[in-house]
Amino acid sequence: MLAIHGGTPIRDGQPWPQWPQYDERTERELLSALGSARWSVSWYSPRGGKSRERLFGEAFARYNGAAYGVSVDHGSSALVIALEALGIGPGNEVIVPAMTWVAPASAVLRVGALPVLADVDPETGCLTAEHIRNAVSDRTKAVIAVHLACTAARLDEIVQTVRAAGLALIEDCSQAHGTRWSGRHVGTFGDIGVFSLGAAKTLAGGEGGAAITESRELYDRMLMLRADSRGYSAGEPAPGEYELVEIGAIMGANYCMSELTAGVLLDQLPRLDDQHAQRETRAKELEAGLADISGLAPVPVPEPVDRRAIYEYGIRFLPDAFGGIPIEHIAGALTAELGTRIYPPRVPLHRSVLLRPHTKPRFAHWHDQAAERAAGRPFPGAEHYRDHTLLMHHSVLLGDRTDIEDLLAALTKVRAHAESLTAKGAVA
Ligand SMILES: Cc1ncc(COP(=O)(O)O)c(C=O)c1O
Protein backbone atom coordinates (compact mmCIF):
# COMPACT_ATOMS: atom_id res chain seq x y z
CA MET A 1 0.00 0.00 0.00
CA LEU A 2 1.23 3.50 -0.77
CA ALA A 3 2.45 5.54 2.21
CA ILE A 4 0.01 8.29 1.24
CA HIS A 5 -2.79 5.75 1.89
CA GLY A 6 -1.34 4.61 5.21
CA GLY A 7 1.15 2.00 3.93
CA THR A 8 4.78 1.67 5.05
CA PRO A 9 6.92 4.35 3.40
CA ILE A 10 10.01 3.41 1.43
CA ARG A 11 12.05 5.61 3.71
CA ASP A 12 11.27 5.52 7.35
CA GLY A 13 12.35 8.80 8.81
CA GLN A 14 16.05 8.88 7.86
CA PRO A 15 16.94 12.54 7.39
CA TRP A 16 17.94 13.99 4.03
CA PRO A 17 20.98 16.25 3.69
CA GLN A 18 20.44 19.66 5.22
CA TRP A 19 20.56 22.82 3.14
CA PRO A 20 22.20 25.35 3.34
CA GLN A 21 25.39 23.76 4.62
CA TYR A 22 27.90 25.57 6.80
CA ASP A 23 30.64 24.86 9.33
CA GLU A 24 33.10 26.59 11.67
CA ARG A 25 34.77 28.30 8.72
CA THR A 26 31.44 29.94 7.77
CA GLU A 27 30.97 31.00 11.39
CA ARG A 28 34.46 32.55 11.45
CA GLU A 29 33.74 34.46 8.20
CA LEU A 30 30.46 35.74 9.53
CA LEU A 31 31.95 36.75 12.89
CA SER A 32 34.80 38.45 11.11
CA ALA A 33 32.31 40.45 9.01
CA LEU A 34 30.47 41.37 12.22
CA GLY A 35 33.70 42.34 13.95
CA SER A 36 34.80 44.51 11.05
CA ALA A 37 32.21 47.06 12.22
CA ARG A 38 31.54 47.60 8.55
CA TRP A 39 28.20 45.99 7.90
CA SER A 40 27.53 47.86 4.68
CA VAL A 41 29.51 48.95 1.64
CA SER A 42 27.92 52.36 2.25
CA TRP A 43 29.56 52.63 5.67
CA TYR A 44 33.16 53.67 6.12
CA SER A 45 35.88 51.20 6.80
CA PRO A 46 37.55 51.61 10.24
CA ARG A 47 40.45 49.40 9.12
CA GLY A 48 40.59 50.31 5.44
CA GLY A 49 40.61 47.88 2.51
CA LYS A 50 37.95 46.67 0.12
CA SER A 51 34.49 45.75 1.30
CA ARG A 52 33.45 42.11 1.33
CA GLU A 53 30.70 43.13 -1.08
CA ARG A 54 33.34 44.22 -3.60
CA LEU A 55 35.56 41.20 -2.95
CA PHE A 56 32.64 38.84 -3.56
CA GLY A 57 31.76 40.64 -6.83
CA GLU A 58 35.36 40.16 -7.96
CA ALA A 59 35.56 36.54 -6.79
CA PHE A 60 32.27 35.63 -8.43
CA ALA A 61 33.34 37.22 -11.74
CA ARG A 62 36.58 35.22 -11.56
CA TYR A 63 34.68 32.00 -10.84
CA ASN A 64 32.61 32.55 -13.98
CA GLY A 65 35.52 33.69 -16.13
CA ALA A 66 33.84 37.10 -16.53
CA ALA A 67 35.56 40.47 -16.52
CA TYR A 68 33.29 42.17 -13.96
CA GLY A 69 30.91 41.19 -11.18
CA VAL A 70 28.47 43.28 -9.14
CA SER A 71 27.05 42.05 -5.82
CA VAL A 72 23.42 42.95 -5.05
CA ASP A 73 20.80 42.16 -2.43
CA HIS A 74 18.65 39.85 -4.61
CA GLY A 75 18.56 38.14 -7.99
CA SER A 76 15.51 40.30 -8.71
CA SER A 77 17.62 43.43 -8.19
CA ALA A 78 20.28 42.01 -10.51
CA LEU A 79 17.58 41.71 -13.17
CA VAL A 80 16.40 45.30 -12.56
CA ILE A 81 19.88 46.84 -12.78
CA ALA A 82 20.72 44.70 -15.83
CA LEU A 83 17.63 45.99 -17.66
CA GLU A 84 18.31 49.58 -16.58
CA ALA A 85 21.99 49.37 -17.53
CA LEU A 86 20.88 48.28 -21.00
CA GLY A 87 18.66 51.36 -21.22
CA ILE A 88 15.36 49.46 -21.20
CA GLY A 89 12.27 51.33 -20.07
CA PRO A 90 8.75 52.46 -21.00
CA GLY A 91 7.67 51.59 -24.54
CA ASN A 92 10.06 48.63 -24.74
CA GLU A 93 9.21 44.95 -24.73
CA VAL A 94 11.36 42.22 -23.20
CA ILE A 95 10.84 38.54 -24.03
CA VAL A 96 10.57 36.35 -20.94
CA PRO A 97 9.95 32.58 -20.81
CA ALA A 98 6.48 31.54 -19.65
CA MET A 99 8.05 28.84 -17.47
CA THR A 100 10.12 30.43 -14.73
CA TRP A 101 9.99 32.12 -11.34
CA VAL A 102 8.09 35.42 -11.53
CA ALA A 103 11.14 37.69 -11.07
CA PRO A 104 12.23 37.96 -14.74
CA ALA A 105 8.74 39.21 -15.65
CA SER A 106 8.26 41.44 -12.59
CA ALA A 107 11.71 43.01 -13.08
CA VAL A 108 10.67 44.05 -16.60
CA LEU A 109 7.52 45.66 -15.17
CA ARG A 110 9.60 47.40 -12.50
CA VAL A 111 11.61 49.24 -15.17
CA GLY A 112 8.37 50.28 -16.90
CA ALA A 113 8.70 47.89 -19.87
CA LEU A 114 6.36 45.12 -21.01
CA PRO A 115 7.28 41.48 -20.34
CA VAL A 116 6.11 39.49 -23.36
CA LEU A 117 5.84 35.82 -22.43
CA ALA A 118 7.22 33.28 -24.87
CA ASP A 119 6.56 29.55 -24.89
CA VAL A 120 9.32 27.07 -24.01
CA ASP A 121 10.67 23.69 -25.01
CA PRO A 122 8.32 21.06 -23.51
CA GLU A 123 11.19 18.83 -22.39
CA THR A 124 13.57 21.35 -20.81
CA GLY A 125 11.23 24.22 -19.94
CA CYS A 126 13.73 26.63 -21.53
CA LEU A 127 13.22 29.33 -24.14
CA THR A 128 14.34 28.46 -27.68
CA ALA A 129 15.38 30.56 -30.68
CA GLU A 130 12.12 29.71 -32.42
CA HIS A 131 10.01 30.91 -29.49
CA ILE A 132 12.03 34.12 -29.39
CA ARG A 133 11.42 34.73 -33.11
CA ASN A 134 7.67 34.18 -32.58
CA ALA A 135 7.55 36.74 -29.76
CA VAL A 136 9.62 39.54 -31.32
CA SER A 137 8.00 42.84 -32.32
CA ASP A 138 9.47 46.17 -33.38
CA ARG A 139 9.28 47.19 -29.70
CA THR A 140 11.41 44.29 -28.45
CA LYS A 141 14.70 45.42 -26.93
CA ALA A 142 15.92 42.40 -25.02
CA VAL A 143 15.48 38.73 -24.17
CA ILE A 144 15.83 37.17 -20.74
CA ALA A 145 16.84 33.53 -21.21
CA VAL A 146 16.53 31.42 -18.06
CA HIS A 147 18.68 28.32 -17.61
CA LEU A 148 16.08 26.28 -15.80
CA ALA A 149 16.35 23.76 -12.95
CA CYS A 150 19.08 21.35 -14.14
CA THR A 151 19.57 22.18 -17.78
CA ALA A 152 20.45 25.10 -20.04
CA ALA A 153 18.75 27.09 -22.76
CA ARG A 154 20.29 26.40 -26.20
CA LEU A 155 22.76 29.26 -26.18
CA ASP A 156 24.24 28.74 -29.65
CA GLU A 157 20.91 29.27 -31.40
CA ILE A 158 19.67 31.90 -28.95
CA VAL A 159 22.79 34.08 -29.21
CA GLN A 160 22.64 33.90 -33.00
CA THR A 161 18.93 34.83 -33.13
CA VAL A 162 19.21 37.62 -30.59
CA ARG A 163 22.23 39.18 -32.29
CA ALA A 164 20.65 38.91 -35.75
CA ALA A 165 17.59 40.76 -34.43
CA GLY A 166 19.78 43.44 -32.79
CA LEU A 167 18.50 42.65 -29.28
CA ALA A 168 20.24 42.54 -25.92
CA LEU A 169 20.51 39.22 -24.08
CA ILE A 170 20.32 38.77 -20.33
CA GLU A 171 21.03 35.22 -19.15
CA ASP A 172 19.26 34.44 -15.89
CA CYS A 173 21.53 31.87 -14.25
CA SER A 174 19.79 31.86 -10.85
CA GLN A 175 19.29 28.12 -11.24
CA ALA A 176 22.57 27.39 -13.03
CA HIS A 177 25.56 28.74 -11.07
CA GLY A 178 28.59 27.23 -12.72
CA THR A 179 26.90 25.48 -15.66
CA ARG A 180 29.35 25.40 -18.58
CA TRP A 181 28.44 25.50 -22.25
CA SER A 182 31.34 24.31 -24.47
CA GLY A 183 33.76 24.98 -21.65
CA ARG A 184 32.49 28.48 -20.91
CA HIS A 185 30.30 29.49 -17.98
CA VAL A 186 26.71 30.41 -18.71
CA GLY A 187 26.09 34.05 -17.94
CA THR A 188 29.01 35.10 -20.15
CA PHE A 189 27.25 34.54 -23.49
CA GLY A 190 24.81 37.44 -23.32
CA ASP A 191 25.39 41.08 -22.41
CA ILE A 192 24.80 40.43 -18.71
CA GLY A 193 24.41 37.27 -16.60
CA VAL A 194 22.28 37.50 -13.46
CA PHE A 195 22.15 35.21 -10.44
CA SER A 196 20.01 34.79 -7.35
CA LEU A 197 21.95 33.81 -4.24
CA GLY A 198 18.90 33.06 -2.09
CA ALA A 199 18.92 30.37 0.60
CA ALA A 200 17.67 27.57 -1.67
CA LYS A 201 20.18 28.20 -4.45
CA THR A 202 23.32 26.11 -5.03
CA LEU A 203 25.31 29.17 -3.98
CA ALA A 204 23.39 30.49 -0.99
CA GLY A 205 23.80 33.69 0.98
CA GLY A 206 20.34 33.78 2.57
CA GLU A 207 19.23 36.65 0.36
CA GLY A 208 21.58 37.89 -2.34
CA GLY A 209 22.29 38.31 -6.01
CA ALA A 210 24.96 39.13 -8.56
CA ALA A 211 25.39 40.32 -12.12
CA ILE A 212 28.39 39.63 -14.38
CA THR A 213 29.44 41.24 -17.64
CA GLU A 214 32.32 41.65 -20.05
CA SER A 215 31.51 45.31 -20.61
CA ARG A 216 33.22 47.99 -18.52
CA GLU A 217 30.46 50.41 -19.45
CA LEU A 218 27.65 48.10 -18.29
CA TYR A 219 29.61 47.33 -15.12
CA ASP A 220 30.01 51.02 -14.26
CA ARG A 221 26.32 51.62 -14.88
CA MET A 222 25.27 48.63 -12.78
CA LEU A 223 27.47 49.83 -9.88
CA MET A 224 25.66 53.18 -9.88
CA LEU A 225 22.25 51.59 -10.38
CA ARG A 226 22.74 49.39 -7.31
CA ALA A 227 24.13 52.06 -4.95
CA ASP A 228 22.16 55.29 -5.38
CA SER A 229 24.33 56.55 -8.24
CA ARG A 230 27.63 55.77 -6.51
CA GLY A 231 30.60 53.74 -7.71
CA TYR A 232 33.85 52.62 -6.08
CA SER A 233 36.66 55.05 -5.38
CA ALA A 234 39.88 54.34 -7.27
CA GLY A 235 42.09 51.98 -5.27
CA GLU A 236 41.28 50.77 -1.78
CA PRO A 237 39.84 53.03 0.92
CA ALA A 238 42.22 54.06 3.68
CA PRO A 239 41.11 53.56 7.33
CA GLY A 240 38.15 55.84 8.01
CA GLU A 241 37.46 56.52 4.32
CA TYR A 242 34.29 55.69 2.40
CA GLU A 243 34.65 53.28 -0.51
CA LEU A 244 31.71 54.62 -2.50
CA VAL A 245 31.96 57.94 -4.29
CA GLU A 246 29.08 59.93 -5.79
CA ILE A 247 29.13 59.82 -9.59
CA GLY A 248 25.55 60.33 -10.71
CA ALA A 249 25.95 59.46 -14.40
CA ILE A 250 22.81 57.34 -14.03
CA MET A 251 20.36 57.51 -11.17
CA GLY A 252 20.31 54.43 -8.97
CA ALA A 253 18.54 52.94 -5.98
CA ASN A 254 19.87 50.93 -3.04
CA TYR A 255 20.21 47.26 -3.95
CA CYS A 256 23.51 46.74 -2.14
CA MET A 257 24.49 43.39 -0.63
CA SER A 258 25.16 43.44 3.13
CA GLU A 259 28.72 42.78 4.31
CA LEU A 260 27.40 39.90 6.44
CA THR A 261 25.90 38.22 3.38
CA ALA A 262 29.08 38.81 1.38
CA GLY A 263 31.08 37.18 4.20
CA VAL A 264 28.92 34.05 4.04
CA LEU A 265 29.14 33.95 0.24
CA LEU A 266 32.93 34.28 0.25
CA ASP A 267 32.93 31.16 2.43
CA GLN A 268 30.42 29.29 0.28
CA LEU A 269 31.85 30.00 -3.19
CA PRO A 270 34.94 27.75 -2.89
CA ARG A 271 32.64 24.84 -1.90
CA LEU A 272 30.42 25.10 -4.96
CA ASP A 273 32.33 22.97 -7.46
CA ASP A 274 32.82 20.05 -5.06
CA GLN A 275 29.09 20.11 -4.29
CA HIS A 276 28.31 20.14 -8.02
CA ALA A 277 30.57 17.09 -8.48
CA GLN A 278 28.85 15.24 -5.65
CA ARG A 279 25.39 15.99 -7.05
CA GLU A 280 26.54 14.84 -10.47
CA THR A 281 27.72 11.48 -9.06
CA ARG A 282 24.31 10.91 -7.45
CA ALA A 283 22.50 12.14 -10.60
CA LYS A 284 24.42 9.62 -12.73
CA GLU A 285 23.38 6.80 -10.37
CA LEU A 286 19.79 7.98 -10.51
CA GLU A 287 19.92 8.11 -14.30
CA ALA A 288 21.32 4.58 -14.51
CA GLY A 289 18.31 3.42 -12.46
CA LEU A 290 15.79 5.51 -14.40
CA ALA A 291 16.86 3.71 -17.57
CA ASP A 292 15.20 0.57 -16.14
CA ILE A 293 11.85 2.25 -15.40
CA SER A 294 9.89 2.61 -18.59
CA GLY A 295 8.27 5.95 -19.33
CA LEU A 296 10.66 7.91 -17.08
CA ALA A 297 13.75 9.86 -18.17
CA PRO A 298 15.91 12.73 -16.92
CA VAL A 299 15.23 16.25 -18.18
CA PRO A 300 17.56 16.44 -21.20
CA VAL A 301 20.67 18.57 -21.20
CA PRO A 302 21.93 20.01 -24.53
CA GLU A 303 25.02 18.20 -25.73
CA PRO A 304 27.37 21.26 -25.59
CA VAL A 305 26.83 21.47 -21.80
CA ASP A 306 30.01 19.97 -20.35
CA ARG A 307 29.11 20.72 -16.73
CA ARG A 308 25.57 21.16 -15.52
CA ALA A 309 24.63 22.73 -12.23
CA ILE A 310 21.66 20.97 -10.67
CA TYR A 311 19.38 23.33 -8.77
CA GLU A 312 16.25 21.21 -9.04
CA TYR A 313 16.72 17.75 -10.51
CA GLY A 314 13.97 17.01 -13.03
CA ILE A 315 12.48 13.67 -14.08
CA ARG A 316 10.25 13.67 -17.16
CA PHE A 317 7.57 11.09 -17.62
CA LEU A 318 5.58 10.02 -20.65
CA PRO A 319 1.87 10.97 -20.49
CA ASP A 320 0.79 7.39 -19.72
CA ALA A 321 3.69 6.45 -17.39
CA PHE A 322 1.52 7.04 -14.32
CA GLY A 323 -1.71 6.08 -16.03
CA GLY A 324 -2.90 9.65 -16.57
CA ILE A 325 -2.98 10.42 -12.82
CA PRO A 326 -2.50 14.18 -12.26
CA ILE A 327 1.04 15.19 -11.42
CA GLU A 328 0.05 16.64 -8.02
CA HIS A 329 -1.10 13.17 -6.91
CA ILE A 330 2.05 11.48 -8.17
CA ALA A 331 4.24 14.08 -6.49
CA GLY A 332 2.24 13.74 -3.25
CA ALA A 333 2.58 9.94 -3.27
CA LEU A 334 6.35 10.15 -3.87
CA THR A 335 6.76 12.75 -1.13
CA ALA A 336 4.94 10.48 1.34
CA GLU A 337 7.20 7.54 0.41
CA LEU A 338 10.40 9.54 0.73
CA GLY A 339 9.89 12.18 3.40
CA THR A 340 11.36 14.84 1.13
CA ARG A 341 9.44 17.08 -1.25
CA ILE A 342 8.96 15.87 -4.81
CA TYR A 343 6.94 18.48 -6.66
CA PRO A 344 5.73 19.66 -10.06
CA PRO A 345 7.10 22.87 -11.59
CA ARG A 346 5.15 26.05 -10.86
CA VAL A 347 2.31 26.84 -13.25
CA PRO A 348 3.31 28.92 -16.30
CA LEU A 349 3.44 32.64 -15.64
CA HIS A 350 0.30 33.54 -17.60
CA ARG A 351 -1.67 31.47 -15.04
CA SER A 352 0.39 32.37 -11.98
CA VAL A 353 -1.08 34.37 -9.10
CA LEU A 354 2.42 35.80 -8.65
CA LEU A 355 2.13 37.78 -11.90
CA ARG A 356 -0.82 40.09 -11.38
CA PRO A 357 0.22 43.56 -12.58
CA HIS A 358 -3.34 44.86 -12.30
CA THR A 359 -3.15 44.58 -8.49
CA LYS A 360 -0.55 47.37 -8.28
CA PRO A 361 -1.36 50.96 -9.32
CA ARG A 362 2.20 51.47 -10.65
CA PHE A 363 1.64 48.80 -13.31
CA ALA A 364 -2.14 48.59 -13.66
CA HIS A 365 -2.67 51.93 -15.40
CA TRP A 366 -0.82 50.83 -18.53
CA HIS A 367 -0.47 47.08 -18.26
CA ASP A 368 -4.20 46.39 -18.56
CA GLN A 369 -4.18 47.60 -22.16
CA ALA A 370 -1.07 45.55 -22.88
CA ALA A 371 -2.13 42.33 -21.12
CA GLU A 372 -3.19 40.61 -24.33
CA ARG A 373 0.16 41.26 -26.01
CA ALA A 374 2.02 40.22 -22.83
CA ALA A 375 0.36 36.88 -22.20
CA GLY A 376 -2.89 36.46 -24.11
CA ARG A 377 -2.20 33.18 -25.86
CA PRO A 378 -1.70 29.52 -24.96
CA PHE A 379 1.71 28.20 -23.95
CA PRO A 380 1.52 24.49 -24.78
CA GLY A 381 5.25 23.82 -24.31
CA ALA A 382 5.19 25.30 -20.81
CA GLU A 383 1.98 23.41 -19.94
CA HIS A 384 3.49 20.12 -21.11
CA TYR A 385 6.67 20.70 -19.09
CA ARG A 386 4.60 21.57 -16.03
CA ASP A 387 2.38 18.47 -16.29
CA HIS A 388 5.13 15.94 -17.01
CA THR A 389 8.14 16.92 -14.89
CA LEU A 390 8.83 15.92 -11.29
CA LEU A 391 11.35 18.09 -9.45
CA MET A 392 13.44 17.67 -6.32
CA HIS A 393 15.76 20.11 -4.55
CA HIS A 394 19.50 19.75 -5.23
CA SER A 395 20.25 18.92 -1.59
CA VAL A 396 18.57 15.53 -2.12
CA LEU A 397 21.62 14.68 -4.25
CA LEU A 398 24.17 15.64 -1.58
CA GLY A 399 23.90 12.39 0.37
CA ASP A 400 25.00 8.86 -0.45
CA ARG A 401 24.00 6.08 -2.80
CA THR A 402 21.32 4.67 -0.51
CA ASP A 403 19.36 7.91 -1.05
CA ILE A 404 19.27 7.15 -4.76
CA GLU A 405 18.14 3.58 -4.09
CA ASP A 406 15.26 5.01 -2.04
CA LEU A 407 14.32 7.44 -4.82
CA LEU A 408 14.29 4.66 -7.39
CA ALA A 409 12.32 2.34 -5.11
CA ALA A 410 9.70 5.06 -4.53
CA LEU A 411 9.38 5.79 -8.25
CA THR A 412 9.01 2.08 -9.00
CA LYS A 413 6.42 1.60 -6.25
CA VAL A 414 4.27 4.60 -7.21
CA ARG A 415 4.48 3.73 -10.89
CA ALA A 416 3.47 0.11 -10.25
CA HIS A 417 0.53 1.30 -8.17
CA ALA A 418 -0.59 3.66 -10.95
CA GLU A 419 -0.27 0.81 -13.44
CA SER A 420 -2.45 -1.47 -11.32
CA LEU A 421 -5.11 1.26 -11.10
CA THR A 422 -5.03 1.69 -14.87
CA ALA A 423 -5.31 -2.08 -15.36
CA LYS A 424 -8.40 -2.06 -13.14
CA GLY A 425 -9.79 0.85 -15.15
CA ALA A 426 -9.85 2.98 -12.00
CA VAL A 427 -8.30 5.99 -13.80
CA ALA A 428 -10.22 7.85 -16.43
C1 LIG B 1 15.17 32.11 -12.52
C2 LIG B 1 15.12 33.06 -11.35
N1 LIG B 1 15.29 34.37 -11.58
C3 LIG B 1 15.26 35.26 -10.57
C4 LIG B 1 15.05 34.87 -9.27
C5 LIG B 1 14.92 35.90 -8.21
O1 LIG B 1 15.92 35.88 -7.27
P1 LIG B 1 15.71 36.50 -5.83
O2 LIG B 1 14.71 35.67 -5.12
O3 LIG B 1 17.08 36.42 -5.22
O4 LIG B 1 15.27 37.91 -6.00
C6 LIG B 1 14.89 33.51 -8.98
C7 LIG B 1 14.66 33.06 -7.60
O5 LIG B 1 14.27 31.96 -7.33
C8 LIG B 1 14.92 32.58 -10.05
O6 LIG B 1 14.75 31.27 -9.86
PDBQT file of the ligand as one rigid body, heavy atoms in Angstrom, charges set to zero:
ROOT
HETATM    1  C1  LIG A 501      15.165  32.107 -12.516  1.00  0.00    +0.000 C 
HETATM    2  C2  LIG A 501      15.118  33.061 -11.353  1.00  0.00    +0.000 A 
HETATM    3  N1  LIG A 501      15.291  34.373 -11.581  1.00  0.00    +0.000 NA
HETATM    4  C3  LIG A 501      15.261  35.260 -10.571  1.00  0.00    +0.000 A 
HETATM    5  C4  LIG A 501      15.053  34.865  -9.268  1.00  0.00    +0.000 A 
HETATM    6  C5  LIG A 501      14.919  35.903  -8.210  1.00  0.00    +0.000 C 
HETATM    7  O1  LIG A 501      15.922  35.880  -7.272  1.00  0.00    +0.000 OA
HETATM    8  P1  LIG A 501      15.711  36.501  -5.829  1.00  0.00    +0.000 P 
HETATM    9  O2  LIG A 501      14.712  35.671  -5.121  1.00  0.00    +0.000 OA
HETATM   10  O3  LIG A 501      17.084  36.416  -5.220  1.00  0.00    +0.000 OA
HETATM   11  O4  LIG A 501      15.265  37.907  -5.998  1.00  0.00    +0.000 OA
HETATM   12  C6  LIG A 501      14.889  33.510  -8.982  1.00  0.00    +0.000 A 
HETATM   13  C7  LIG A 501      14.658  33.064  -7.600  1.00  0.00    +0.000 C 
HETATM   14  O5  LIG A 501      14.268  31.963  -7.327  1.00  0.00    +0.000 OA
HETATM   15  C8  LIG A 501      14.915  32.582 -10.055  1.00  0.00    +0.000 A 
HETATM   16  O6  LIG A 501      14.749  31.266  -9.855  1.00  0.00    +0.000 OA
ENDROOT
TORSDOF 0
